[in-house]
């Protein structure tokens, strides 16, 4: 199970309140909505190295409601309960990113993942975490 692996791979499995963390594929519709509401100008992608062993990755790039594609995030709670995520599948990189210290050193598939985030959200990714040490953050 992908989510079981993600859950075990992430070191901090408990939130501050003692609840188990939820994990799943990146939802770019939610991230785009958050950008629209908050106006942030830069993004940080953390724990990219956790995805190193995946053959493929899925990213939510849209929603379907009653069979129809939605153009934006539905802020109405009643609609949120009925939406179906639409996933874009990307090729995984199947190699370690832990030693990478620049964007150029990342595998092409990891670069494509970051570029998809930037394109859909419309915000530049300026920091990419690829390990646990302090020097494991790529400044783009």
Buried (B, 14 or more C-beta within 10 A) or exposed (E): EEEEEBBEBEEEEEEEEEEEEEBEBBBBBEBBBBBEEEEEEEBEBEBBBBBBEBEEBBBBBBBEEEEEEBEEBBEEEEBEEEBEBBBBEBBBBEEEBEEBEEBEEBBEBBBBBBEBBBEBBEBEBEEBBBBEEEEBBBEB
